[in-house]
């Protein structure tokens, strides 16, 4: 079953959420990650970076075997752009 984050719910006015990336992030130490997929955002994990920034892993466009780290605002913008391309 698909799971959706609170961040997706808030950004896209979705009906519910299954987990909160912020709550998970708050428990991480620097350079730690927690693998958890949000189907809505297309994210694969949340991490705390060197500078205490929340980073989300998304599949790399260049190599699907790799991930790219993005901030939450960047991920939300990418999803919105994809929706526009699809006519949503």
N, CA, C and O atoms as CSV, one atom per row, in Angstrom:
chain,resi,resn,atom,element,x,y,z
A,1,UNK,N,N,0.828,-1.176,0.000
A,1,UNK,CA,C,0.000,0.000,0.000
A,1,UNK,C,C,0.879,1.248,0.000
A,1,UNK,O,O,1.890,1.300,0.701
A,2,UNK,N,N,0.500,2.235,-0.772
A,2,UNK,CA,C,1.258,3.476,-0.877
A,2,UNK,C,C,1.203,4.250,0.436
A,2,UNK,O,O,0.194,4.246,1.141
A,3,UNK,N,N,2.313,4.914,0.743
A,3,UNK,CA,C,2.383,5.744,1.933
A,3,UNK,C,C,2.685,7.179,1.522
A,3,UNK,O,O,3.410,7.423,0.558
A,4,UNK,N,N,2.118,8.121,2.268
A,4,UNK,CA,C,2.253,9.530,1.959
A,4,UNK,C,C,2.692,10.297,3.203
A,4,UNK,O,O,2.236,10.026,4.314
A,5,UNK,N,N,3.588,11.260,2.991
A,5,UNK,CA,C,4.105,12.049,4.108
A,5,UNK,C,C,3.187,13.226,4.434
A,5,UNK,O,O,2.381,13.663,3.612
A,6,UNK,N,N,3.338,13.716,5.652
A,6,UNK,CA,C,2.611,14.909,6.076
A,6,UNK,C,C,2.992,16.092,5.183
A,6,UNK,O,O,2.163,16.957,4.900
A,7,UNK,N,N,4.240,16.122,4.748
A,7,UNK,CA,C,4.703,17.205,3.900
A,7,UNK,C,C,3.986,17.193,2.551
A,7,UNK,O,O,3.669,18.253,2.011
A,8,UNK,N,N,3.730,16.008,2.005
A,8,UNK,CA,C,2.958,15.900,0.769
A,8,UNK,C,C,1.516,16.344,1.015
A,8,UNK,O,O,0.937,17.087,0.222
A,9,UNK,N,N,0.959,15.883,2.108
A,9,UNK,CA,C,-0.427,16.246,2.452
A,9,UNK,C,C,-0.585,17.760,2.500
A,9,UNK,O,O,-1.527,18.309,1.928
A,10,UNK,N,N,0.329,18.429,3.175
A,10,UNK,CA,C,0.225,19.877,3.340
A,10,UNK,C,C,0.478,20.628,2.033
A,10,UNK,O,O,-0.198,21.619,1.757
A,11,UNK,N,N,1.430,20.179,1.233
A,11,UNK,CA,C,1.787,20.890,0.002
A,11,UNK,C,C,0.740,20.730,-1.096
A,11,UNK,O,O,0.576,21.608,-1.943
A,12,UNK,N,N,0.026,19.585,-1.073
A,12,UNK,CA,C,-0.884,19.278,-2.174
A,12,UNK,C,C,-2.321,19.053,-1.719
A,12,UNK,O,O,-3.134,18.510,-2.467
A,13,UNK,N,N,-2.636,19.470,-0.490
A,13,UNK,CA,C,-3.995,19.366,0.038
A,13,UNK,C,C,-4.541,17.944,-0.086
A,13,UNK,O,O,-5.679,17.732,-0.506
A,14,UNK,N,N,-3.704,16.979,0.287
A,14,UNK,CA,C,-4.067,15.570,0.239
A,14,UNK,C,C,-4.903,15.220,1.467
A,14,UNK,O,O,-4.834,15.915,2.480
A,15,UNK,N,N,-5.690,14.150,1.384
A,15,UNK,CA,C,-6.635,13.800,2.446
A,15,UNK,C,C,-5.997,13.292,3.741
A,15,UNK,O,O,-6.546,13.524,4.817
A,16,UNK,N,N,-4.871,12.615,3.667
A,16,UNK,CA,C,-4.293,12.012,4.873
A,16,UNK,C,C,-2.783,11.887,4.730
A,16,UNK,O,O,-2.214,12.159,3.672
A,17,UNK,N,N,-2.143,11.465,5.833
A,17,UNK,CA,C,-0.716,11.137,5.781
A,17,UNK,C,C,-0.454,9.928,6.655
A,17,UNK,O,O,-1.213,9.623,7.575
A,18,UNK,N,N,0.627,9.253,6.348
A,18,UNK,CA,C,1.022,8.053,7.083
A,18,UNK,C,C,2.204,8.295,8.015
A,18,UNK,O,O,2.390,7.574,8.995
A,19,UNK,N,N,2.998,9.314,7.703
A,19,UNK,CA,C,4.183,9.602,8.512
A,19,UNK,C,C,4.595,11.053,8.291
A,19,UNK,O,O,4.109,11.725,7.381
A,20,UNK,N,N,5.501,11.518,9.143
A,20,UNK,CA,C,5.966,12.894,9.090
A,20,UNK,C,C,7.490,12.889,8.957
A,20,UNK,O,O,8.195,12.494,9.886
A,21,UNK,N,N,7.991,13.325,7.811
A,21,UNK,CA,C,9.439,13.381,7.621
A,21,UNK,C,C,10.105,14.254,8.684
A,21,UNK,O,O,11.222,13.956,9.108
A,22,UNK,N,N,9.445,15.322,9.119
A,22,UNK,CA,C,10.045,16.217,10.116
A,22,UNK,C,C,10.278,15.478,11.435
A,22,UNK,O,O,11.333,15.637,12.049
A,23,UNK,N,N,9.317,14.679,11.875
A,23,UNK,CA,C,9.484,13.913,13.120
A,23,UNK,C,C,10.658,12.947,13.014
A,23,UNK,O,O,11.421,12.783,13.965
A,24,UNK,N,N,10.798,12.313,11.864
A,24,UNK,CA,C,11.915,11.384,11.659
A,24,UNK,C,C,13.228,12.151,11.618
A,24,UNK,O,O,14.206,11.755,12.252
A,25,UNK,N,N,13.245,13.253,10.868
A,25,UNK,CA,C,14.439,14.083,10.751
A,25,UNK,C,C,14.923,14.553,12.121
A,25,UNK,O,O,16.126,14.565,12.384
A,26,UNK,N,N,14.007,14.933,12.982
A,26,UNK,CA,C,14.366,15.432,14.310
A,26,UNK,C,C,15.115,14.390,15.144
A,26,UNK,O,O,15.843,14.751,16.068
A,27,UNK,N,N,14.947,13.122,14.833
A,27,UNK,CA,C,15.628,12.047,15.577
A,27,UNK,C,C,16.987,11.679,14.981
A,27,UNK,O,O,17.750,10.936,15.599
A,28,UNK,N,N,17.292,12.188,13.795
A,28,UNK,CA,C,18.542,11.825,13.121
A,28,UNK,C,C,19.715,12.669,13.608
A,28,UNK,O,O,19.558,13.830,13.988
A,29,UNK,N,N,20.873,12.061,13.586
A,29,UNK,CA,C,22.117,12.790,13.830
A,29,UNK,C,C,22.686,13.211,12.478
A,29,UNK,O,O,22.230,12.733,11.440
A,30,UNK,N,N,23.669,14.091,12.483
A,30,UNK,CA,C,24.298,14.516,11.232
A,30,UNK,C,C,24.768,13.300,10.447
A,30,UNK,O,O,25.303,12.343,11.006
A,31,UNK,N,N,24.555,13.362,9.145
A,31,UNK,CA,C,24.984,12.323,8.199
A,31,UNK,C,C,24.273,10.987,8.382
A,31,UNK,O,O,24.780,9.957,7.937
A,32,UNK,N,N,23.116,10.984,9.027
A,32,UNK,CA,C,22.298,9.782,9.113
A,32,UNK,C,C,21.117,9.919,8.167
A,32,UNK,O,O,20.657,11.021,7.869
A,33,UNK,N,N,20.635,8.763,7.701
A,33,UNK,CA,C,19.434,8.767,6.879
A,33,UNK,C,C,18.487,7.696,7.360
A,33,UNK,O,O,18.881,6.737,8.024
A,34,UNK,N,N,17.228,7.881,7.009
A,34,UNK,CA,C,16.187,6.918,7.330
A,34,UNK,C,C,15.437,6.637,6.034
A,34,UNK,O,O,14.831,7.541,5.458
A,35,UNK,N,N,15.475,5.379,5.569
A,35,UNK,CA,C,14.795,5.060,4.310
A,35,UNK,C,C,13.289,4.912,4.517
A,35,UNK,O,O,12.832,4.052,5.269
A,36,UNK,N,N,12.532,5.765,3.838
A,36,UNK,CA,C,11.076,5.716,3.920
A,36,UNK,C,C,10.513,6.401,2.680
A,36,UNK,O,O,10.792,7.574,2.429
A,37,UNK,N,N,9.733,5.675,1.921
A,37,UNK,CA,C,9.221,6.159,0.645
A,37,UNK,C,C,7.923,6.936,0.837
A,37,UNK,O,O,7.012,6.489,1.533
A,38,UNK,N,N,7.855,8.101,0.210
A,38,UNK,CA,C,6.611,8.859,0.083
A,38,UNK,C,C,6.212,8.776,-1.386
A,38,UNK,O,O,6.885,9.345,-2.245
A,39,UNK,N,N,5.139,8.082,-1.672
A,39,UNK,CA,C,4.699,7.903,-3.053
A,39,UNK,C,C,4.348,9.227,-3.711
A,39,UNK,O,O,4.622,9.422,-4.895
A,40,UNK,N,N,3.747,10.131,-2.961
A,40,UNK,CA,C,3.336,11.406,-3.529
A,40,UNK,C,C,4.504,12.266,-3.964
A,40,UNK,O,O,4.479,12.841,-5.052
A,41,UNK,N,N,5.534,12.363,-3.124
A,41,UNK,CA,C,6.702,13.175,-3.444
A,41,UNK,C,C,7.730,12.415,-4.276
A,41,UNK,O,O,8.605,13.026,-4.890
A,42,UNK,N,N,7.630,11.100,-4.300
A,42,UNK,CA,C,8.617,10.306,-5.020
A,42,UNK,C,C,9.942,10.232,-4.294
A,42,UNK,O,O,10.980,9.994,-4.911
A,43,UNK,N,N,9.916,10.433,-2.980
A,43,UNK,CA,C,11.136,10.426,-2.181
A,43,UNK,C,C,11.390,9.033,-1.620
A,43,UNK,O,O,10.467,8.254,-1.383
A,44,UNK,N,N,12.668,8.749,-1.418
A,44,UNK,CA,C,13.093,7.420,-0.995
A,44,UNK,C,C,13.651,7.375,0.422
A,44,UNK,O,O,13.687,6.315,1.047
A,45,UNK,N,N,14.084,8.526,0.925
A,45,UNK,CA,C,14.689,8.573,2.259
A,45,UNK,C,C,14.781,10.026,2.711
A,45,UNK,O,O,14.704,10.957,1.910
A,46,UNK,N,N,14.948,10.189,4.022
A,46,UNK,CA,C,15.210,11.507,4.603
A,46,UNK,C,C,16.552,11.420,5.328
A,46,UNK,O,O,16.881,10.402,5.936
A,47,UNK,N,N,17.320,12.514,5.251
A,47,UNK,CA,C,18.634,12.540,5.899
A,47,UNK,C,C,18.863,13.894,6.558
A,47,UNK,O,O,18.248,14.902,6.211
A,48,UNK,N,N,19.781,13.870,7.531
A,48,UNK,CA,C,20.265,15.118,8.128
A,48,UNK,C,C,21.658,15.346,7.564
A,48,UNK,O,O,22.564,14.540,7.778
A,49,UNK,N,N,21.825,16.442,6.847
A,49,UNK,CA,C,23.103,16.741,6.214
A,49,UNK,C,C,24.128,17.313,7.168
A,49,UNK,O,O,23.862,17.506,8.355
A,50,UNK,N,N,25.302,17.581,6.628
A,50,UNK,CA,C,26.414,18.145,7.397
A,50,UNK,C,C,26.029,19.435,8.113
A,50,UNK,O,O,26.476,19.689,9.232
A,51,UNK,N,N,25.197,20.247,7.462
A,51,UNK,CA,C,24.822,21.542,8.026
A,51,UNK,C,C,23.448,21.510,8.697
A,51,UNK,O,O,22.785,22.539,8.828
A,52,UNK,N,N,23.026,20.305,9.123
A,52,UNK,CA,C,21.749,20.085,9.811
A,52,UNK,C,C,20.534,20.357,8.930
A,52,UNK,O,O,19.435,20.562,9.444
A,53,UNK,N,N,20.714,20.362,7.632
A,53,UNK,CA,C,19.616,20.581,6.702
A,53,UNK,C,C,18.900,19.268,6.406
A,53,UNK,O,O,19.536,18.223,6.265
A,54,UNK,N,N,17.552,19.328,6.312
A,54,UNK,CA,C,16.789,18.153,5.913
A,54,UNK,C,C,16.978,17.941,4.419
A,54,UNK,O,O,16.764,18.851,3.617
A,55,UNK,N,N,17.379,16.740,4.058
A,55,UNK,CA,C,17.551,16.368,2.661
A,55,UNK,C,C,16.699,15.142,2.360
A,55,UNK,O,O,16.573,14.239,3.187
A,56,UNK,N,N,16.122,15.123,1.176
A,56,UNK,CA,C,15.301,13.999,0.742
A,56,UNK,C,C,15.933,13.378,-0.489
A,56,UNK,O,O,16.392,14.084,-1.387
A,57,UNK,N,N,15.955,12.058,-0.526
A,57,UNK,CA,C,16.523,11.327,-1.658
A,57,UNK,C,C,15.444,11.092,-2.706
A,57,UNK,O,O,14.344,10.634,-2.399
A,58,UNK,N,N,15.789,11.420,-3.960
A,58,UNK,CA,C,14.919,11.110,-5.090
A,58,UNK,C,C,15.749,10.357,-6.120
A,58,UNK,O,O,16.976,10.450,-6.132
A,59,UNK,N,N,15.078,9.625,-6.969
A,59,UNK,CA,C,15.774,8.866,-8.005
A,59,UNK,C,C,16.438,9.824,-8.986
A,59,UNK,O,O,15.823,10.792,-9.431
A,60,UNK,N,N,17.684,9.553,-9.317
A,60,UNK,CA,C,18.429,10.373,-10.259
A,60,UNK,C,C,17.854,10.210,-11.659
A,60,UNK,O,O,17.544,9.099,-12.089
A,61,UNK,N,N,17.714,11.336,-12.371
A,61,UNK,CA,C,17.236,11.276,-13.748
A,61,UNK,C,C,18.297,10.673,-14.668
A,61,UNK,O,O,17.960,10.008,-15.648
A,62,UNK,N,N,19.557,10.898,-14.365
A,62,UNK,CA,C,20.647,10.407,-15.201
A,62,UNK,C,C,20.886,8.912,-15.040
A,62,UNK,O,O,21.187,8.219,-16.012
A,63,UNK,N,N,20.753,8.417,-13.819
A,63,UNK,CA,C,21.023,7.006,-13.530
A,63,UNK,C,C,20.022,6.518,-12.488
A,63,UNK,O,O,20.148,6.863,-11.313
A,64,UNK,N,N,19.025,5.718,-12.895
A,64,UNK,CA,C,17.986,5.280,-11.959
A,64,UNK,C,C,18.489,4.426,-10.789
A,64,UNK,O,O,17.749,4.172,-9.839
A,65,UNK,N,N,19.736,3.989,-10.862
A,65,UNK,CA,C,20.321,3.225,-9.757
A,65,UNK,C,C,20.874,4.149,-8.671
A,65,UNK,O,O,21.257,3.687,-7.596
A,66,UNK,N,N,20.917,5.448,-8.951
A,66,UNK,CA,C,21.487,6.425,-8.031
A,66,UNK,C,C,20.381,7.320,-7.483
A,66,UNK,O,O,19.283,7.380,-8.035
A,67,UNK,N,N,20.688,8.017,-6.384
A,67,UNK,CA,C,19.764,9.010,-5.836
A,67,UNK,C,C,20.420,10.379,-5.875
A,67,UNK,O,O,21.643,10.506,-5.929
A,68,UNK,N,N,19.577,11.393,-5.846
A,68,UNK,CA,C,19.991,12.781,-5.744
A,68,UNK,C,C,19.374,13.331,-4.472
A,68,UNK,O,O,18.228,13.018,-4.148
A,69,UNK,N,N,20.122,14.143,-3.757
A,69,UNK,CA,C,19.622,14.739,-2.515
A,69,UNK,C,C,19.092,16.131,-2.796
A,69,UNK,O,O,19.778,16.952,-3.406
A,70,UNK,N,N,17.869,16.399,-2.352
A,70,UNK,CA,C,17.207,17.681,-2.564
A,70,UNK,C,C,16.580,18.145,-1.260
A,70,UNK,O,O,16.290,17.335,-0.379
A,71,UNK,N,N,16.373,19.449,-1.140
A,71,UNK,CA,C,15.639,19.986,0.003
A,71,UNK,C,C,14.144,19.762,-0.223
A,71,UNK,O,O,13.716,19.512,-1.350
A,72,UNK,N,N,13.364,19.850,0.827
A,72,UNK,CA,C,11.916,19.685,0.708
A,72,UNK,C,C,11.304,20.688,-0.274
A,72,UNK,O,O,10.519,20.277,-1.129
A,73,UNK,N,N,11.623,21.981,-0.192
A,73,UNK,CA,C,11.045,22.913,-1.165
A,73,UNK,C,C,11.404,22.557,-2.619
A,73,UNK,O,O,10.580,22.709,-3.521
A,74,UNK,N,N,12.629,22.087,-2.833
A,74,UNK,CA,C,13.037,21.683,-4.183
A,74,UNK,C,C,12.234,20.484,-4.670
A,74,UNK,O,O,11.831,20.439,-5.832
A,75,UNK,N,N,12.000,19.516,-3.795
A,75,UNK,CA,C,11.232,18.320,-4.165
A,75,UNK,C,C,9.783,18.701,-4.489
A,75,UNK,O,O,9.219,18.230,-5.477
A,76,UNK,N,N,9.197,19.542,-3.665
A,76,UNK,CA,C,7.816,19.968,-3.917
A,76,UNK,C,C,7.718,20.680,-5.262
A,76,UNK,O,O,6.774,20.450,-6.019
A,77,UNK,N,N,8.678,21.535,-5.561
A,77,UNK,CA,C,8.678,22.242,-6.845
A,77,UNK,C,C,8.818,21.265,-8.014
A,77,UNK,O,O,8.158,21.430,-9.039
A,78,UNK,N,N,9.675,20.247,-7.867
A,78,UNK,CA,C,9.824,19.236,-8.914
A,78,UNK,C,C,8.513,18.493,-9.168
A,78,UNK,O,O,8.147,18.244,-10.317
A,79,UNK,N,N,7.817,18.146,-8.104
A,79,UNK,CA,C,6.543,17.437,-8.246
A,79,UNK,C,C,5.518,18.334,-8.936
A,79,UNK,O,O,4.781,17.873,-9.808
A,80,UNK,N,N,5.465,19.593,-8.557
A,80,UNK,CA,C,4.532,20.532,-9.192
A,80,UNK,C,C,4.833,20.678,-10.687
A,80,UNK,O,O,3.915,20.734,-11.505
A,81,UNK,N,N,6.110,20.738,-11.037
A,81,UNK,CA,C,6.504,20.827,-12.448
A,81,UNK,C,C,6.068,19.581,-13.215
A,81,UNK,O,O,5.580,19.676,-14.341
A,82,UNK,N,N,6.249,18.410,-12.595
A,82,UNK,CA,C,5.832,17.157,-13.240
A,82,UNK,C,C,4.325,17.140,-13.452
A,82,UNK,O,O,3.856,16.705,-14.504
A,83,UNK,N,N,3.565,17.602,-12.476
A,83,UNK,CA,C,2.108,17.665,-12.605
A,83,UNK,C,C,1.706,18.571,-13.760
A,83,UNK,O,O,0.795,18.246,-14.522
A,84,UNK,N,N,2.395,19.722,-13.891
A,84,UNK,CA,C,2.085,20.646,-14.978
A,84,UNK,C,C,2.342,19.987,-16.339
A,84,UNK,O,O,1.552,20.145,-17.270
A,85,UNK,N,N,3.457,19.246,-16.445
A,85,UNK,CA,C,3.787,18.554,-17.690
A,85,UNK,C,C,2.713,17.535,-18.061
A,85,UNK,O,O,2.420,17.327,-19.238
A,86,UNK,N,N,2.128,16.900,-17.033
A,86,UNK,CA,C,1.113,15.875,-17.258
A,86,UNK,C,C,-0.280,16.472,-17.388
A,86,UNK,O,O,-1.240,15.757,-17.676
A,87,UNK,N,N,-0.393,17.777,-17.178
A,87,UNK,CA,C,-1.677,18.445,-17.304
A,87,UNK,C,C,-2.569,18.350,-16.096
A,87,UNK,O,O,-3.784,18.516,-16.213
A,88,UNK,N,N,-1.999,18.086,-14.931
A,88,UNK,CA,C,-2.786,18.018,-13.672
A,88,UNK,C,C,-2.919,19.372,-13.046
A,88,UNK,O,O,-3.542,19.507,-11.993
